[in-house]
Amino acid sequence: MSPSDGLNNAPGAKKSSPARLLVLALMVLAVGAVFVFGLDDFLSFEMVKTHRQTAMDWYAQNKILTVLVFIIGYAVTVALSVPGAVWLSLAAGFLFGTVPAMVYVVVAATLGALGIFLIARYVLFDFFHEKMGETGKKMENGFQDNALSYLLVLRLIPIFPFWLVNLVPALLGVPARTFVIGTFLGIIPGAAVFCSIGSGLGAIIDKGEMPDPNIIFQPQFFGPLLGLGVLALLPVAYKRLKASRSGTG
């Protein structure tokens, strides 16, 4: 059974159906609206710097509502693949503290990633499979055989854009459950780094400095992430070693 069969069996979910085209059109319009109306300006250091006291006052008076608005806003940002989520992570650390912020960021990012994953699976899966050749099918089979390990590596080592790692598993038929587990676990270390830095954001702003959004690539952070990525690949290496021994035994 194809991973998209459940979606394909839904009413109006045939290839190039109006339902799929509508979903795609709505996504394009939503992303376009973000940039046309300048909503992406809210995802910047200047916005955090300018409105930090307002945000703190609002949170003090509306804690639960602030958390809900943050999670929804972060999830929508990720689902629309709008750049700037790193500033939301830093702002979360500043506003909520390292540990609570890390929980909110991981939950929100996972929800947003699942949203774009399901949309891509629904809209693009069949089209992608029509265009892919034998090489693409081999890549799909290889990815599916070790989906969780590969996902963990892609999430732990932030070399590829977050939006790309949301789309590729959807097009390669990775089960949604595996995608959620790999995403949730894989982004915890990175979220911990940004939220921890964000917790000291007030002091950074007071000094007239600006946090480096690429700080995660500095050796003290990237090294451990790389080590975790290597550990995530151990099950793949074990499978291949076992298969080669079985073939020669």
N, C-alpha and C positions, 0 to 999 in steps of 0.2 A: 504494500500500500504506500502511495506517495505521501510524504509528510504534509502535503497541502490538501489531501483528499477531504479531510474534515471541513475545510473551508470551501472547497470546490463543490461539496454537496449542498451547501447553503443556497437558498433561493437566490437566483440572479448572480451567482458567483461563477459563471462560465468565463472562458477566455475573452478578454476585451469586452466584457459585459458592461452595461451602463453603470452598474454598482461599483465596479472596480475603477472605471474612469472617473466616477464621481469622487471616490475616496482619494484618488491621485490628484484631482483638481482641487479638492479642499486642502490637501497638504500643501500644494504649491501656493495657493492663495494665502494660507496661514503663514507660511514662511515669508512670502512677499510682503504681507502686511506688517510683519515684525520690522522689516527694514524700511518700508515706505513711511511708517509712522514713527520711526526712530526708537522703537522699543528696545532695540539692541543696545542703545546708549545706557540703559539701566544696568547692563552687565559690564561694568567698568570700575576701575579703581576710583576714578573721580566721583562716581555716584556713591560709592561706599564712604569715601572720605567726606563728602558734602553732607550726607544724610545720616551719619553714624549716630549722632545724638538723638535725632528724631526716631530712628529705628530702636534705640535702646529704651526711649520713653514709651514707645508703642508696645514693645515687648513686656515692659514692666507692668503695663495696664491690661494687656491682652495676650497672656502667655500661650494658651492653647490655640487661639486663633492665629497668632503669629507663626507658630510651628506648622499648622495646617496650610496656611498661605504659602509658607516657604517650601514645603514639600510639593505642593501642587505646582508652584511656579518653577521649581527646579525640574520636576518631572516633565513639564511642558517644554521647557528649554531644551532638555535632552531629546525629547520625542521629535521636536522640530529641527534638531541638529544645529541650533543656533550657537555660535561661538560665545564663550564668556562664562561657562559654568564654573571655571576655576575661581572667578571672583565671588561667585555665590558660595563656594566652599569656604573661601577665606572669610567672607562675611558671616557665615554660619559659625565658624570657630570663634569669631569676635563676639557674636551676639549670644550664643548658647553655651559656649565652653567646649573644650576639645571633645570629650566623650559623647555628650548629647548631640553635638553637631555632627560627629562622625556617623552616629546612628541615623540621623535625619538625612544626611547626604547619601549614604549607601542605599537606604530605602527609596529615596526619591530618584536617584540615578538608575536604580534597578527597574523601577516602575516605568520611567521614561524610556529606557532602553528596550524594555519589553513591548512598549507601545509601538515604537518604530519597527521593531522586529516583526510584530504581528502584521503591521500594515504592509511591510515589504513582502512578507510571506504571502499575503492575500493578493497584493496587486502585481508583483513582479515575478513570482516564483515560476509560473508556467512559461512566461515570455523568456526568462533566463534559460530555462531548460530546453526550450526550442532552439536557442542560439548556441548553446554549449556543445562542443564536440566530444570526442572520446577522451581527450586530455582533461576536459572539464569534468567528465563523469568519473574519471579515475581520482581526480582531486577531491571530488565530492565524497566518494567512498572512503578515501583515506582520512578525510576530515571527520566523517561520521564515526569511523571506527575508534577515534581517539578524541571525540569532540570536547569532553570536559577538560582534558589535559591541555589541548590547544587553546581553548577559551581562557583558561587560567593564565597561560603564558601571555596571550594577547592583552589580557586585562592587567596583569601584574607589571609587564614591561611596556610602558606607554610610548611605543615607537610609532604605532599607527593611530590615526585619528579615532576618537571614541565612536563617531558616527559610522565609520567604515566597519569597525568591529561589531556594530549592531546589525549592519546590512548583510555582510558576507555569510554569517551563520544561517540567516534566514533563507538566503538563496541556495545554500548548500544542504538544506534539509535537516538542520540540527533541531532536535525536539525542543519545544519551548521550555520544558522543565529543566533540561540540561543547560540551556541558555541562561535561565534565571539563576541556577545554582552557580554556574561559572562566573556570571557577572557579579552576583552578590559577594561571593568570596574573593574574587579577583580584584575588586576595587577597594576593599577594606584598607590595605596598606597605604595606597595613594591618598585615600580620603583622610586617613590618620595624619599623614604628613601635612596636607593643606589645612586641615582643621586645627592642628597644633600650631602652625604658623599663624593662622587667623586669630587664635586666642591672644596673641601678642600684637595684633594689628594696631590697637590703639597707641601703643608705645612707638610703633614704626611711624605712624602718621604724625604723632607729636614731634618726632625728630625731623620731620620734613622729608622722610624717605619713602620709597615705594617698594613693596615686596616684589620679588622676581617670580613671575608665573612659571618660569622654566626651572625653578629651584629643584624640582624633583629629579632633574638630570644631573645634579651635582653628585659627585662620587659617594658622599656619605648617605645619600638616599637611593641613588640608582644602583649602587652595588648590592645592597640587601635585596632590592626588588629583582635584580638579575639572578641572584642566588635562589630566590623563591621560584622564579621562572624555570630555572634548571631543575629544581626539585619536582616541579609540576610535570616535567618531561620524562621523569624516571619511569613511570608506568608505560609510556610509549617505547622507551628503550628496552624495557624488560620484555614487552610483547614481541618486539622485533628480534631480540636475542633468542627468545624461546622458539619463535617461528623458524629462525635460521637453524637452530639446533635440531628441531623436529624434521626439517627438510634434509639435513645431512646425516641424521641418525639412522 
